[in-house]
Amino acid sequence: MELSNYSKIFKALSNEQRLKIFMTIHEQSMKGSKKGSDFPVEKSLCCPIEKAFTKMCKCIKLSRSTISHHFKELQNAGLITCKREGQMYSCTINEDTVNFIKDFLR
């Protein structure tokens, strides 16, 4: 991975709201998994969002347009992937990018 890609990733995660969104999606993706989350997610963020964009708006208490902007930034950095399911977006963590970050930090 190029240095500019790492820069995009860390820039996306440097915003507190985007970091909360990323951590919340990560936490939700770990719920069905046997291994626990690596991130300290606040209890207020642990509402059952089921990785859905619309429910994230209620959980994080930001406007839909602000959440949309943050999701786009996380997507552009390669941290999450989103797919449309009817009128909702389902988002998941891009594990390849997370693994690149882990390798970079070692």
PDB file as gemmi writes it, atoms N, CA and C in Angstrom:
CRYST1    1.000    1.000    1.000  90.00  90.00  90.00 P 1                      
ATOM      1  N   MET A   1       0.852  -1.175   0.000  1.00  0.00           N  
ATOM      2  CA  MET A   1       0.000   0.000   0.000  1.00  0.00           C  
ATOM      3  C   MET A   1       0.897   1.237   0.000  1.00  0.00           C  
ATOM      4  N   GLU A   2       0.500   2.239  -0.771  1.00  0.00           N  
ATOM      5  CA  GLU A   2       1.277   3.468  -0.873  1.00  0.00           C  
ATOM      6  C   GLU A   2       1.075   4.364   0.339  1.00  0.00           C  
ATOM      7  N   LEU A   3       2.049   5.216   0.580  1.00  0.00           N  
ATOM      8  CA  LEU A   3       1.992   6.130   1.709  1.00  0.00           C  
ATOM      9  C   LEU A   3       0.772   7.049   1.632  1.00  0.00           C  
ATOM     10  N   SER A   4       0.399   7.470   0.433  1.00  0.00           N  
ATOM     11  CA  SER A   4      -0.770   8.350   0.284  1.00  0.00           C  
ATOM     12  C   SER A   4      -2.054   7.650   0.731  1.00  0.00           C  
ATOM     13  N   ASN A   5      -2.141   6.334   0.555  1.00  0.00           N  
ATOM     14  CA  ASN A   5      -3.315   5.587   1.015  1.00  0.00           C  
ATOM     15  C   ASN A   5      -3.394   5.585   2.535  1.00  0.00           C  
ATOM     16  N   TYR A   6      -2.245   5.408   3.192  1.00  0.00           N  
ATOM     17  CA  TYR A   6      -2.223   5.480   4.651  1.00  0.00           C  
ATOM     18  C   TYR A   6      -2.655   6.868   5.120  1.00  0.00           C  
ATOM     19  N   SER A   7      -2.212   7.883   4.414  1.00  0.00           N  
ATOM     20  CA  SER A   7      -2.576   9.249   4.756  1.00  0.00           C  
ATOM     21  C   SER A   7      -4.095   9.436   4.692  1.00  0.00           C  
ATOM     22  N   LYS A   8      -4.747   8.909   3.646  1.00  0.00           N  
ATOM     23  CA  LYS A   8      -6.205   8.994   3.521  1.00  0.00           C  
ATOM     24  C   LYS A   8      -6.908   8.294   4.681  1.00  0.00           C  
ATOM     25  N   ILE A   9      -6.403   7.133   5.025  1.00  0.00           N  
ATOM     26  CA  ILE A   9      -7.005   6.345   6.097  1.00  0.00           C  
ATOM     27  C   ILE A   9      -6.924   7.096   7.419  1.00  0.00           C  
ATOM     28  N   PHE A  10      -5.732   7.558   7.768  1.00  0.00           N  
ATOM     29  CA  PHE A  10      -5.564   8.236   9.053  1.00  0.00           C  
ATOM     30  C   PHE A  10      -6.271   9.586   9.080  1.00  0.00           C  
ATOM     31  N   LYS A  11      -6.361  10.250   7.934  1.00  0.00           N  
ATOM     32  CA  LYS A  11      -7.097  11.508   7.870  1.00  0.00           C  
ATOM     33  C   LYS A  11      -8.585  11.247   8.123  1.00  0.00           C  
ATOM     34  N   ALA A  12      -9.115  10.187   7.524  1.00  0.00           N  
ATOM     35  CA  ALA A  12     -10.533   9.847   7.730  1.00  0.00           C  
ATOM     36  C   ALA A  12     -10.811   9.529   9.189  1.00  0.00           C  
ATOM     37  N   LEU A  13      -9.902   8.824   9.828  1.00  0.00           N  
ATOM     38  CA  LEU A  13     -10.102   8.427  11.225  1.00  0.00           C  
ATOM     39  C   LEU A  13      -9.752   9.532  12.222  1.00  0.00           C  
ATOM     40  N   SER A  14      -9.173  10.634  11.742  1.00  0.00           N  
ATOM     41  CA  SER A  14      -8.799  11.716  12.658  1.00  0.00           C  
ATOM     42  C   SER A  14      -9.996  12.550  13.098  1.00  0.00           C  
ATOM     43  N   ASN A  15     -11.121  12.403  12.417  1.00  0.00           N  
ATOM     44  CA  ASN A  15     -12.343  13.096  12.804  1.00  0.00           C  
ATOM     45  C   ASN A  15     -13.078  12.257  13.845  1.00  0.00           C  
ATOM     46  N   GLU A  16     -13.428  12.859  14.976  1.00  0.00           N  
ATOM     47  CA  GLU A  16     -14.026  12.117  16.084  1.00  0.00           C  
ATOM     48  C   GLU A  16     -15.343  11.441  15.685  1.00  0.00           C  
ATOM     49  N   GLN A  17     -16.178  12.134  14.920  1.00  0.00           N  
ATOM     50  CA  GLN A  17     -17.466  11.546  14.524  1.00  0.00           C  
ATOM     51  C   GLN A  17     -17.264  10.350  13.585  1.00  0.00           C  
ATOM     52  N   ARG A  18     -16.328  10.478  12.632  1.00  0.00           N  
ATOM     53  CA  ARG A  18     -16.047   9.348  11.726  1.00  0.00           C  
ATOM     54  C   ARG A  18     -15.464   8.180  12.495  1.00  0.00           C  
ATOM     55  N   LEU A  19     -14.619   8.479  13.473  1.00  0.00           N  
ATOM     56  CA  LEU A  19     -14.047   7.410  14.293  1.00  0.00           C  
ATOM     57  C   LEU A  19     -15.157   6.685  15.062  1.00  0.00           C  
ATOM     58  N   LYS A  20     -16.123   7.439  15.609  1.00  0.00           N  
ATOM     59  CA  LYS A  20     -17.258   6.817  16.304  1.00  0.00           C  
ATOM     60  C   LYS A  20     -18.061   5.940  15.349  1.00  0.00           C  
ATOM     61  N   ILE A  21     -18.299   6.429  14.143  1.00  0.00           N  
ATOM     62  CA  ILE A  21     -19.052   5.649  13.152  1.00  0.00           C  
ATOM     63  C   ILE A  21     -18.299   4.376  12.812  1.00  0.00           C  
ATOM     64  N   PHE A  22     -17.007   4.503  12.552  1.00  0.00           N  
ATOM     65  CA  PHE A  22     -16.188   3.340  12.217  1.00  0.00           C  
ATOM     66  C   PHE A  22     -16.185   2.325  13.353  1.00  0.00           C  
ATOM     67  N   MET A  23     -16.005   2.814  14.578  1.00  0.00           N  
ATOM     68  CA  MET A  23     -15.985   1.919  15.740  1.00  0.00           C  
ATOM     69  C   MET A  23     -17.336   1.241  15.934  1.00  0.00           C  
ATOM     70  N   THR A  24     -18.412   1.968  15.693  1.00  0.00           N  
ATOM     71  CA  THR A  24     -19.748   1.396  15.845  1.00  0.00           C  
ATOM     72  C   THR A  24     -19.997   0.301  14.817  1.00  0.00           C  
ATOM     73  N   ILE A  25     -19.621   0.550  13.575  1.00  0.00           N  
ATOM     74  CA  ILE A  25     -19.778  -0.473  12.533  1.00  0.00           C  
ATOM     75  C   ILE A  25     -18.922  -1.689  12.871  1.00  0.00           C  
ATOM     76  N   HIS A  26     -17.709  -1.440  13.343  1.00  0.00           N  
ATOM     77  CA  HIS A  26     -16.817  -2.538  13.720  1.00  0.00           C  
ATOM     78  C   HIS A  26     -17.419  -3.353  14.864  1.00  0.00           C  
ATOM     79  N   GLU A  27     -17.933  -2.665  15.876  1.00  0.00           N  
ATOM     80  CA  GLU A  27     -18.539  -3.339  17.022  1.00  0.00           C  
ATOM     81  C   GLU A  27     -19.719  -4.202  16.583  1.00  0.00           C  
ATOM     82  N   GLN A  28     -20.548  -3.666  15.715  1.00  0.00           N  
ATOM     83  CA  GLN A  28     -21.707  -4.416  15.243  1.00  0.00           C  
ATOM     84  C   GLN A  28     -21.288  -5.624  14.413  1.00  0.00           C  
ATOM     85  N   SER A  29     -20.207  -5.480  13.656  1.00  0.00           N  
ATOM     86  CA  SER A  29     -19.746  -6.613  12.849  1.00  0.00           C  
ATOM     87  C   SER A  29     -19.137  -7.709  13.714  1.00  0.00           C  
ATOM     88  N   MET A  30     -18.683  -7.349  14.929  1.00  0.00           N  
ATOM     89  CA  MET A  30     -18.095  -8.324  15.839  1.00  0.00           C  
ATOM     90  C   MET A  30     -19.135  -9.053  16.686  1.00  0.00           C  
ATOM     91  N   LYS A  31     -20.366  -8.541  16.744  1.00  0.00           N  
ATOM     92  CA  LYS A  31     -21.382  -9.125  17.619  1.00  0.00           C  
ATOM     93  C   LYS A  31     -21.652 -10.589  17.312  1.00  0.00           C  
ATOM     94  N   GLY A  32     -21.697 -10.945  16.043  1.00  0.00           N  
ATOM     95  CA  GLY A  32     -21.948 -12.332  15.689  1.00  0.00           C  
ATOM     96  C   GLY A  32     -20.691 -13.178  15.669  1.00  0.00           C  
ATOM     97  N   SER A  33     -19.558 -12.513  15.804  1.00  0.00           N  
ATOM     98  CA  SER A  33     -18.268 -13.191  15.746  1.00  0.00           C  
ATOM     99  C   SER A  33     -17.868 -13.697  17.123  1.00  0.00           C  
ATOM    100  N   LYS A  34     -17.014 -14.704  17.154  1.00  0.00           N  
ATOM    101  CA  LYS A  34     -16.530 -15.237  18.428  1.00  0.00           C  
ATOM    102  C   LYS A  34     -15.502 -14.314  19.068  1.00  0.00           C  
ATOM    103  N   LYS A  35     -14.727 -13.614  18.238  1.00  0.00           N  
ATOM    104  CA  LYS A  35     -13.718 -12.725  18.815  1.00  0.00           C  
ATOM    105  C   LYS A  35     -14.333 -11.376  19.141  1.00  0.00           C  
ATOM    106  N   GLY A  36     -13.827 -10.734  20.160  1.00  0.00           N  
ATOM    107  CA  GLY A  36     -14.361  -9.456  20.609  1.00  0.00           C  
ATOM    108  C   GLY A  36     -13.775  -8.296  19.828  1.00  0.00           C  
ATOM    109  N   SER A  37     -14.299  -7.136  20.060  1.00  0.00           N  
ATOM    110  CA  SER A  37     -13.841  -5.933  19.395  1.00  0.00           C  
ATOM    111  C   SER A  37     -12.504  -5.475  19.970  1.00  0.00           C  
ATOM    112  N   ASP A  38     -11.680  -4.862  19.103  1.00  0.00           N  
ATOM    113  CA  ASP A  38     -10.417  -4.279  19.540  1.00  0.00           C  
ATOM    114  C   ASP A  38     -10.601  -2.828  19.975  1.00  0.00           C  
ATOM    115  N   PHE A  39     -11.807  -2.267  19.765  1.00  0.00           N  
ATOM    116  CA  PHE A  39     -12.031  -0.857  20.002  1.00  0.00           C  
ATOM    117  C   PHE A  39     -12.889  -0.627  21.244  1.00  0.00           C  
ATOM    118  N   PRO A  40     -12.566   0.394  22.038  1.00  0.00           N  
ATOM    119  CA  PRO A  40     -13.386   0.735  23.209  1.00  0.00           C  
ATOM    120  C   PRO A  40     -14.588   1.564  22.788  1.00  0.00           C  
ATOM    121  N   VAL A  41     -15.708   0.938  22.482  1.00  0.00           N  
ATOM    122  CA  VAL A  41     -16.891   1.648  22.015  1.00  0.00           C  
ATOM    123  C   VAL A  41     -17.710   2.115  23.215  1.00  0.00           C  
ATOM    124  N   GLU A  42     -18.138   3.382  23.175  1.00  0.00           N  
ATOM    125  CA  GLU A  42     -18.938   3.934  24.254  1.00  0.00           C  
ATOM    126  C   GLU A  42     -20.288   3.225  24.304  1.00  0.00           C  
ATOM    127  N   LYS A  43     -20.838   3.059  25.492  1.00  0.00           N  
ATOM    128  CA  LYS A  43     -22.132   2.396  25.649  1.00  0.00           C  
ATOM    129  C   LYS A  43     -23.221   3.110  24.873  1.00  0.00           C  
ATOM    130  N   SER A  44     -23.177   4.428  24.788  1.00  0.00           N  
ATOM    131  CA  SER A  44     -24.206   5.175  24.072  1.00  0.00           C  
ATOM    132  C   SER A  44     -24.199   4.862  22.581  1.00  0.00           C  
ATOM    133  N   LEU A  45     -23.096   4.329  22.081  1.00  0.00           N  
ATOM    134  CA  LEU A  45     -23.006   4.008  20.660  1.00  0.00           C  
ATOM    135  C   LEU A  45     -23.404   2.570  20.362  1.00  0.00           C  
ATOM    136  N   CYS A  46     -23.682   1.804  21.380  1.00  0.00           N  
ATOM    137  CA  CYS A  46     -23.936   0.383  21.176  1.00  0.00           C  
ATOM    138  C   CYS A  46     -25.410   0.050  20.960  1.00  0.00           C  
ATOM    139  N   CYS A  47     -26.162   0.991  20.436  1.00  0.00           N  
ATOM    140  CA  CYS A  47     -27.549   0.672  20.131  1.00  0.00           C  
ATOM    141  C   CYS A  47     -27.564  -0.301  18.959  1.00  0.00           C  
ATOM    142  N   PRO A  48     -28.607  -1.111  18.826  1.00  0.00           N  
ATOM    143  CA  PRO A  48     -28.624  -2.119  17.755  1.00  0.00           C  
ATOM    144  C   PRO A  48     -28.860  -1.502  16.387  1.00  0.00           C  
ATOM    145  N   ILE A  49     -27.797  -1.051  15.719  1.00  0.00           N  
ATOM    146  CA  ILE A  49     -27.949  -0.391  14.424  1.00  0.00           C  
ATOM    147  C   ILE A  49     -27.959  -1.366  13.264  1.00  0.00           C  
ATOM    148  N   GLU A  50     -27.531  -2.586  13.497  1.00  0.00           N  
ATOM    149  CA  GLU A  50     -27.496  -3.605  12.454  1.00  0.00           C  
ATOM    150  C   GLU A  50     -26.749  -3.126  11.214  1.00  0.00           C  
ATOM    151  N   LYS A  51     -25.724  -2.289  11.427  1.00  0.00           N  
ATOM    152  CA  LYS A  51     -24.881  -1.779  10.357  1.00  0.00           C  
ATOM    153  C   LYS A  51     -25.663  -0.994   9.310  1.00  0.00           C  
ATOM    154  N   ALA A  52     -26.806  -0.424   9.665  1.00  0.00           N  
ATOM    155  CA  ALA A  52     -27.635   0.298   8.707  1.00  0.00           C  
ATOM    156  C   ALA A  52     -27.460   1.801   8.863  1.00  0.00           C  
ATOM    157  N   PHE A  53     -27.371   2.478   7.734  1.00  0.00           N  
ATOM    158  CA  PHE A  53     -27.142   3.920   7.695  1.00  0.00           C  
ATOM    159  C   PHE A  53     -28.232   4.694   8.424  1.00  0.00           C  
ATOM    160  N   THR A  54     -29.493   4.389   8.175  1.00  0.00           N  
ATOM    161  CA  THR A  54     -30.599   5.125   8.768  1.00  0.00           C  
ATOM    162  C   THR A  54     -30.599   5.014  10.285  1.00  0.00           C  
ATOM    163  N   LYS A  55     -30.333   3.825  10.801  1.00  0.00           N  
ATOM    164  CA  LYS A  55     -30.298   3.637  12.250  1.00  0.00           C  
ATOM    165  C   LYS A  55     -29.079   4.318  12.859  1.00  0.00           C  
ATOM    166  N   MET A  56     -28.021   4.454  12.086  1.00  0.00           N  
ATOM    167  CA  MET A  56     -26.818   5.136  12.571  1.00  0.00           C  
ATOM    168  C   MET A  56     -27.137   6.601  12.872  1.00  0.00           C  
ATOM    169  N   CYS A  57     -28.004   7.214  12.077  1.00  0.00           N  
ATOM    170  CA  CYS A  57     -28.375   8.620  12.303  1.00  0.00           C  
ATOM    171  C   CYS A  57     -28.965   8.801  13.688  1.00  0.00           C  
ATOM    172  N   LYS A  58     -29.817   7.883  14.100  1.00  0.00           N  
ATOM    173  CA  LYS A  58     -30.445   7.969  15.418  1.00  0.00           C  
ATOM    174  C   LYS A  58     -29.433   7.650  16.516  1.00  0.00           C  
ATOM    175  N   CYS A  59     -28.552   6.720  16.246  1.00  0.00           N  
ATOM    176  CA  CYS A  59     -27.585   6.265  17.241  1.00  0.00           C  
ATOM    177  C   CYS A  59     -26.546   7.346  17.547  1.00  0.00           C  
ATOM    178  N   ILE A  60     -26.006   7.968  16.530  1.00  0.00           N  
ATOM    179  CA  ILE A  60     -24.933   8.951  16.708  1.00  0.00           C  
ATOM    180  C   ILE A  60     -25.496  10.356  16.919  1.00  0.00           C  
ATOM    181  N   LYS A  61     -26.755  10.567  16.576  1.00  0.00           N  
ATOM    182  CA  LYS A  61     -27.434  11.854  16.746  1.00  0.00           C  
ATOM    183  C   LYS A  61     -26.804  12.964  15.903  1.00  0.00           C  
ATOM    184  N   LEU A  62     -26.615  12.661  14.620  1.00  0.00           N  
ATOM    185  CA  LEU A  62     -26.173  13.650  13.644  1.00  0.00           C  
ATOM    186  C   LEU A  62     -27.198  13.675  12.517  1.00  0.00           C  
ATOM    187  N   SER A  63     -27.193  14.737  11.747  1.00  0.00           N  
ATOM    188  CA  SER A  63     -28.128  14.821  10.626  1.00  0.00           C  
ATOM    189  C   SER A  63     -27.756  13.788   9.560  1.00  0.00           C  
ATOM    190  N   ARG A  64     -28.741  13.452   8.761  1.00  0.00           N  
ATOM    191  CA  ARG A  64     -28.536  12.463   7.694  1.00  0.00           C  
ATOM    192  C   ARG A  64     -27.454  12.926   6.719  1.00  0.00           C  
ATOM    193  N   SER A  65     -27.442  14.217   6.394  1.00  0.00           N  
ATOM    194  CA  SER A  65     -26.439  14.710   5.444  1.00  0.00           C  
ATOM    195  C   SER A  65     -25.029  14.647   6.032  1.00  0.00           C  
ATOM    196  N   THR A  66     -24.900  14.916   7.327  1.00  0.00           N  
ATOM    197  CA  THR A  66     -23.586  14.836   7.984  1.00  0.00           C  
ATOM    198  C   THR A  66     -23.110  13.394   8.038  1.00  0.00           C  
ATOM    199  N   ILE A  67     -24.009  12.484   8.401  1.00  0.00           N  
ATOM    200  CA  ILE A  67     -23.656  11.056   8.427  1.00  0.00           C  
ATOM    201  C   ILE A  67     -23.248  10.605   7.027  1.00  0.00           C  
ATOM    202  N   SER A  68     -24.007  11.032   6.029  1.00  0.00           N  
ATOM    203  CA  SER A  68     -23.701  10.660   4.642  1.00  0.00           C  
ATOM    204  C   SER A  68     -22.296  11.110   4.253  1.00  0.00           C  
ATOM    205  N   HIS A  69     -21.951  12.325   4.632  1.00  0.00           N  
ATOM    206  CA  HIS A  69     -20.602  12.848   4.349  1.00  0.00           C  
ATOM    207  C   HIS A  69     -19.538  11.991   5.024  1.00  0.00           C  
ATOM    208  N   HIS A  70     -19.755  11.647   6.289  1.00  0.00           N  
ATOM    209  CA  HIS A  70     -18.778  10.837   7.016  1.00  0.00           C  
ATOM    210  C   HIS A  70     -18.653   9.436   6.419  1.00  0.00           C  
ATOM    211  N   PHE A  71     -19.773   8.849   6.020  1.00  0.00           N  
ATOM    212  CA  PHE A  71     -19.725   7.530   5.388  1.00  0.00           C  
ATOM    213  C   PHE A  71     -18.925   7.592   4.088  1.00  0.00           C  
ATOM    214  N   LYS A  72     -19.139   8.653   3.304  1.00  0.00           N  
ATOM    215  CA  LYS A  72     -18.410   8.798   2.035  1.00  0.00           C  
ATOM    216  C   LYS A  72     -16.915   8.927   2.280  1.00  0.00           C  
ATOM    217  N   GLU A  73     -16.529   9.677   3.301  1.00  0.00           N  
ATOM    218  CA  GLU A  73     -15.106   9.819   3.640  1.00  0.00           C  
ATOM    219  C   GLU A  73     -14.503   8.475   4.053  1.00  0.00           C  
ATOM    220  N   LEU A  74     -15.239   7.717   4.862  1.00  0.00           N  
ATOM    221  CA  LEU A  74     -14.755   6.394   5.283  1.00  0.00           C  
ATOM    222  C   LEU A  74     -14.663   5.443   4.092  1.00  0.00           C  
ATOM    223  N   GLN A  75     -15.636   5.541   3.182  1.00  0.00           N  
ATOM    224  CA  GLN A  75     -15.600   4.709   1.973  1.00  0.00           C  
ATOM    225  C   GLN A  75     -14.428   5.091   1.076  1.00  0.00           C  
ATOM    226  N   ASN A  76     -14.224   6.382   0.863  1.00  0.00           N  
ATOM    227  CA  ASN A  76     -13.124   6.853   0.008  1.00  0.00           C  
ATOM    228  C   ASN A  76     -11.766   6.437   0.555  1.00  0.00           C  
ATOM    229  N   ALA A  77     -11.664   6.318   1.859  1.00  0.00           N  
ATOM    230  CA  ALA A  77     -10.410   5.881   2.484  1.00  0.00           C  
ATOM    231  C   ALA A  77     -10.271   4.359   2.438  1.00  0.00           C  
ATOM    232  N   GLY A  78     -11.328   3.665   2.018  1.00  0.00           N  
ATOM    233  CA  GLY A  78     -11.274   2.208   1.929  1.00  0.00           C  
ATOM    234  C   GLY A  78     -11.520   1.514   3.258  1.00  0.00           C  
ATOM    235  N   LEU A  79     -12.025   2.248   4.240  1.00  0.00           N  
ATOM    236  CA  LEU A  79     -12.242   1.664   5.565  1.00  0.00           C  
ATOM    237  C   LEU A  79     -13.541   0.871   5.662  1.00  0.00           C  
ATOM    238  N   ILE A  80     -14.559   1.273   4.915  1.00  0.00           N  
ATOM    239  CA  ILE A  80     -15.832   0.562   4.924  1.00  0.00           C  
ATOM    240  C   ILE A  80     -16.314   0.349   3.495  1.00  0.00           C  
ATOM    241  N   THR A  81     -17.184  -0.624   3.347  1.00  0.00           N  
ATOM    242  CA  THR A  81     -17.878  -0.829   2.077  1.00  0.00           C  
ATOM    243  C   THR A  81     -19.366  -0.768   2.378  1.00  0.00           C  
ATOM    244  N   CYS A  82     -20.104  -0.097   1.518  1.00  0.00           N  
ATOM    245  CA  CYS A  82     -21.538   0.060   1.720  1.00  0.00           C  
ATOM    246  C   CYS A  82     -22.274  -0.460   0.490  1.00  0.00           C  
ATOM    247  N   LYS A  83     -23.414  -1.087   0.745  1.00  0.00           N  
ATOM    248  CA  LYS A  83     -24.262  -1.508  -0.370  1.00  0.00           C  
ATOM    249  C   LYS A  83     -25.688  -1.121  -0.054  1.00  0.00           C  
ATOM    250  N   ARG A  84     -26.392  -0.779  -1.085  1.00  0.00           N  
ATOM    251  CA  ARG A  84     -27.777  -0.346  -0.933  1.00  0.00           C  
ATOM    252  C   ARG A  84     -28.687  -1.559  -0.841  1.00  0.00           C  
ATOM    253  N   GLU A  85     -29.578  -1.534   0.136  1.00  0.00           N  
ATOM    254  CA  GLU A  85     -30.586  -2.578   0.307  1.00  0.00           C  
ATOM    255  C   GLU A  85     -31.931  -1.877   0.427  1.00  0.00           C  
ATOM    256  N   GLY A  86     -32.610  -1.702  -0.697  1.00  0.00           N  
ATOM    257  CA  GLY A  86     -33.843  -0.925  -0.703  1.00  0.00           C  
ATOM    258  C   GLY A  86     -33.508   0.536  -0.481  1.00  0.00           C  
ATOM    259  N   GLN A  87     -34.094   1.119   0.545  1.00  0.00           N  
ATOM    260  CA  GLN A  87     -33.804   2.517   0.863  1.00  0.00           C  
ATOM    261  C   GLN A  87     -32.747   2.647   1.950  1.00  0.00           C  
ATOM    262  N   MET A  88     -32.154   1.549   2.343  1.00  0.00           N  
ATOM    263  CA  MET A  88     -31.150   1.574   3.398  1.00  0.00           C  
ATOM    264  C   MET A  88     -29.796   1.157   2.841  1.00  0.00           C  
ATOM    265  N   TYR A  89     -28.749   1.590   3.531  1.00  0.00           N  
ATOM    266  CA  TYR A  89     -27.394   1.190   3.193  1.00  0.00           C  
ATOM    267  C   TYR A  89     -26.863   0.291   4.293  1.00  0.00           C  
ATOM    268  N   SER A  90     -26.320  -0.822   3.894  1.00  0.00           N  
ATOM    269  CA  SER A  90     -25.692  -1.724   4.842  1.00  0.00           C  
ATOM    270  C   SER A  90     -24.183  -1.558   4.679  1.00  0.00           C  
ATOM    271  N   CYS A  91     -23.508  -1.322   5.773  1.00  0.00           N  
ATOM    272  CA  CYS A  91     -22.066  -1.058   5.718  1.00  0.00           C  
ATOM    273  C   CYS A  91     -21.293  -2.077   6.539  1.00  0.00           C  
ATOM    274  N   THR A  92     -20.133  -2.447   6.009  1.00  0.00           N  
ATOM    275  CA  THR A  92     -19.255  -3.368   6.705  1.00  0.00           C  
ATOM    276  C   THR A  92     -17.831  -2.818   6.683  1.00  0.00           C  
ATOM    277  N   ILE A  93     -17.046  -3.286   7.618  1.00  0.00           N  
ATOM    278  CA  ILE A  93     -15.637  -2.901   7.703  1.00  0.00           C  
ATOM    279  C   ILE A  93     -14.863  -3.627   6.604  1.00  0.00           C  
ATOM    280  N   ASN A  94     -13.960  -2.914   5.964  1.00  0.00           N  
ATOM    281  CA  ASN A  94     -13.069  -3.522   4.980  1.00  0.00           C  
ATOM    282  C   ASN A  94     -11.890  -4.118   5.756  1.00  0.00           C  
ATOM    283  N   GLU A  95     -11.940  -5.413   5.985  1.00  0.00           N  
ATOM    284  CA  GLU A  95     -10.931  -6.090   6.805  1.00  0.00           C  
ATOM    285  C   GLU A  95      -9.528  -5.999   6.202  1.00  0.00           C  
ATOM    286  N   ASP A  96      -9.419  -5.946   4.873  1.00  0.00           N  
ATOM    287  CA  ASP A  96      -8.104  -5.814   4.236  1.00  0.00           C  
ATOM    288  C   ASP A  96      -7.426  -4.513   4.669  1.00  0.00           C  
ATOM    289  N   THR A  97      -8.189  -3.437   4.678  1.00  0.00           N  
ATOM    290  CA  THR A  97      -7.634  -2.143   5.084  1.00  0.00           C  
ATOM    291  C   THR A  97      -7.248  -2.160   6.560  1.00  0.00           C  
ATOM    292  N   VAL A  98      -8.089  -2.757   7.394  1.00  0.00           N  
ATOM    293  CA  VAL A  98      -7.774  -2.856   8.817  1.00  0.00           C  
ATOM    294  C   VAL A  98      -6.486  -3.646   9.017  1.00  0.00           C  
ATOM    295  N   ASN A  99      -6.315  -4.713   8.264  1.00  0.00           N  
ATOM    296  CA  ASN A  99      -5.085  -5.506   8.360  1.00  0.00           C  
ATOM    297  C   ASN A  99      -3.866  -4.713   7.897  1.00  0.00           C  
ATOM    298  N   PHE A 100      -4.025  -3.875   6.847  1.00  0.00           N  
ATOM    299  CA  PHE A 100      -2.924  -3.016   6.411  1.00  0.00           C  
ATOM    300  C   PHE A 100      -2.529  -2.046   7.514  1.00  0.00           C  
ATOM    301  N   ILE A 101      -3.531  -1.494   8.206  1.00  0.00           N  
ATOM    302  CA  ILE A 101      -3.255  -0.565   9.300  1.00  0.00           C  
ATOM    303  C   ILE A 101      -2.500  -1.283  10.422  1.00  0.00           C  
ATOM    304  N   LYS A 102      -2.969  -2.470  10.776  1.00  0.00           N  
ATOM    305  CA  LYS A 102      -2.304  -3.245  11.835  1.00  0.00           C  
ATOM    306  C   LYS A 102      -0.853  -3.531  11.463  1.00  0.00           C  
ATOM    307  N   ASP A 103      -0.619  -3.933  10.226  1.00  0.00           N  
ATOM    308  CA  ASP A 103       0.751  -4.219   9.772  1.00  0.00           C  
ATOM    309  C   ASP A 103       1.607  -2.945   9.805  1.00  0.00           C  
ATOM    310  N   PHE A 104       1.033  -1.835   9.409  1.00  0.00           N  
ATOM    311  CA  PHE A 104       1.754  -0.559   9.400  1.00  0.00           C  
ATOM    312  C   PHE A 104       2.187  -0.161  10.814  1.00  0.00           C  
ATOM    313  N   LEU A 105       1.308  -0.393  11.785  1.00  0.00           N  
ATOM    314  CA  LEU A 105       1.571   0.022  13.156  1.00  0.00           C  
ATOM    315  C   LEU A 105       2.506  -0.929  13.918  1.00  0.00           C  
ATOM    316  N   ARG A 106       2.770  -2.082  13.366  1.00  0.00           N  
ATOM    317  CA  ARG A 106       3.674  -3.029  14.039  1.00  0.00           C  
ATOM    318  C   ARG A 106       5.097  -2.646  13.893  1.00  0.00           C  
TER     319      ARG A 106                                                      
END                                                                             
